[in-house]
Amino acid sequence: MSAEQFMSRDPVTAHADERVRNALVKMCDKHIHNLPVMDSDGKFIGLFGLRNLLRALLPKAATISPALKSLVFLADNLEEVIESLQEVADQPVKNYLDRDHLILCRTDEPIMEVIRKLYEAPTSLPVVLVESDGAHLVGMISYWDILAHISSQLGDVDPRLKSACVINDNEGSDSSD
């Protein structure tokens, strides 16, 4: 079994120049944590995710200093968080991409390798075909994609599990988180 059998095809994506506010609307609407981002040629260039957005909302000292383990000394100020969001809302998603530490998956990746990568990744895995002209996104694999397939193979599946983990038929699913 390979990644191609588990991946969600045609995931929701964002264009590199798309505004953060539009990407956030897509993510909220589809209940996904990450959007694969495409350049003007349709090539995959990175992920825009909720973690990227949260990083933008934190004070700079909290994101650059590993010694700063707690922010309890800061006053709770929702207005400042909203102001921070307003500052980034009209910026392009390309300013907030995860590019350097991405874990990618190939379509022919064996399932045990996919599970290992999901274990190591802080997020879902983009499934790409890497060619001489760049990486082409062909799908996404999330923890939910794997869980749905594995749980569907259990002999006596709890009905609550069946209804909670909708089995992905790979036809337009968008489980990109």
C-alpha positions in Angstrom: 0.0 0.0 0.0 1.2 3.5 -0.8 0.5 7.1 -0.1 -1.5 7.4 -3.2 -4.2 5.0 -1.8 -4.6 7.1 1.3 -4.2 10.7 0.2 -6.9 13.2 -0.3 -6.9 14.4 -3.9 -7.6 17.9 -5.0 -7.0 19.6 -1.6 -8.0 23.2 -1.0 -5.1 25.4 -1.9 -4.0 29.0 -1.8 -2.1 31.1 -4.3 1.2 32.6 -3.1 -0.2 36.2 -3.5 -3.6 35.4 -1.8 -4.3 37.5 1.3 -4.1 35.9 4.7 -7.7 36.8 5.4 -8.9 34.9 2.4 -6.8 31.8 3.3 -8.1 32.0 6.8 -11.7 32.0 5.5 -11.0 28.9 3.5 -9.4 27.2 6.4 -12.3 28.0 8.7 -14.9 27.1 6.1 -13.3 23.7 5.4 -12.1 23.0 9.0 -8.5 22.5 7.9 -5.3 23.4 9.5 -3.1 23.8 6.5 -3.3 25.1 2.9 -0.8 24.0 0.3 0.4 27.1 -1.5 1.0 27.3 -5.2 3.1 29.8 -7.2 1.9 31.5 -10.4 3.0 28.4 -12.4 0.8 26.1 -10.3 3.8 24.6 -8.5 3.8 23.7 -4.8 6.0 26.1 -2.8 5.0 25.5 0.8 2.3 25.3 3.4 0.4 28.1 5.1 -1.0 26.8 8.3 -2.7 27.9 11.6 0.7 27.4 13.3 2.2 30.0 10.9 -0.7 32.4 11.8 -0.4 31.9 15.5 3.4 32.6 15.2 2.5 35.9 13.6 0.1 36.8 16.5 2.7 36.1 19.3 5.1 38.8 20.5 8.4 38.5 18.6 10.3 37.6 21.7 8.2 34.5 22.1 9.1 33.2 18.7 12.8 33.9 18.6 13.9 33.1 22.2 14.0 29.4 23.2 14.6 30.5 26.8 11.2 32.2 27.0 9.1 29.2 28.1 6.0 31.1 29.4 4.1 34.3 28.6 2.1 34.4 31.8 3.8 37.7 32.7 2.0 39.4 29.8 -1.5 40.8 30.4 -4.3 39.1 28.6 -5.2 41.6 25.9 -7.5 40.4 23.2 -7.4 43.8 21.5 -3.6 43.4 20.9 -4.2 40.0 19.4 -6.9 41.3 17.1 -4.6 44.2 16.1 -1.9 41.7 15.3 -4.3 39.7 13.1 -5.4 42.9 11.3 -1.8 43.7 10.6 -1.2 40.4 8.8 -4.7 39.9 7.3 -4.0 41.8 4.1 -0.5 40.4 3.6 0.1 37.6 1.1 0.3 34.1 2.5 3.8 33.7 0.9 5.1 35.8 3.8 4.0 33.1 6.3 4.9 29.9 4.6 6.5 26.8 6.0 9.1 26.0 3.4 12.3 24.9 5.1 11.1 22.2 7.5 8.5 20.6 5.4 8.2 16.8 5.4 7.0 15.8 1.9 5.6 12.5 0.7 5.8 10.8 -2.6 2.8 9.0 -4.2 4.7 5.7 -4.1 5.8 6.1 -0.5 5.0 2.9 1.5 2.4 3.2 4.2 4.7 2.5 7.1 7.0 5.4 5.9 3.9 7.6 5.6 2.9 6.8 9.2 6.5 7.5 10.4 6.5 10.8 8.6 3.1 11.8 10.1 4.5 10.9 13.5 7.5 13.2 13.0 5.5 16.0 11.2 3.7 18.7 13.2 1.1 18.7 10.5 -0.4 16.9 7.5 1.9 15.8 4.6 1.8 17.3 1.1 2.0 14.5 -1.5 4.1 15.8 -4.4 5.6 14.6 -7.6 9.0 16.2 -7.9 10.0 16.8 -11.5 12.8 18.8 -13.2 10.5 21.9 -13.3 9.5 21.8 -9.6 7.2 20.0 -7.2 3.6 19.3 -8.3 1.1 18.8 -5.6 -1.1 15.8 -6.1 -2.7 15.5 -2.7 -2.5 15.7 1.1 -2.4 13.0 3.7 -3.6 13.8 7.2 -3.7 11.8 10.4 -7.5 11.5 9.7 -6.9 9.9 6.3 -4.8 7.2 7.8 -7.0 6.7 10.9 -10.1 6.4 8.7 -8.6 3.7 6.5 -7.1 1.7 9.3 -10.2 1.8 11.5 -12.3 0.7 8.5 -10.3 -2.5 8.5 -11.2 -3.4 12.1 -13.5 -6.4 12.2 -15.9 -5.2 14.9 -15.8 -1.4 14.6 -17.5 0.7 17.2 -20.3 2.6 15.4 -19.2 5.8 17.0 -15.8 5.3 15.4 -17.3 4.6 12.0 -19.4 7.8 12.1 -16.6 9.9 13.4 -14.0 8.8 10.9 -15.7 9.1 7.5 -13.9 6.9 5.1 -12.1 8.9 2.4 -13.1 7.8 -1.1 -10.3 9.9 -2.6 -12.9 11.7 -4.8 -12.6 15.4 -3.9 -12.0 15.0 -0.2 -10.3 17.9 1.5 -8.9 16.6 4.7 -5.8 18.8 4.5 -5.1 19.0 8.2 
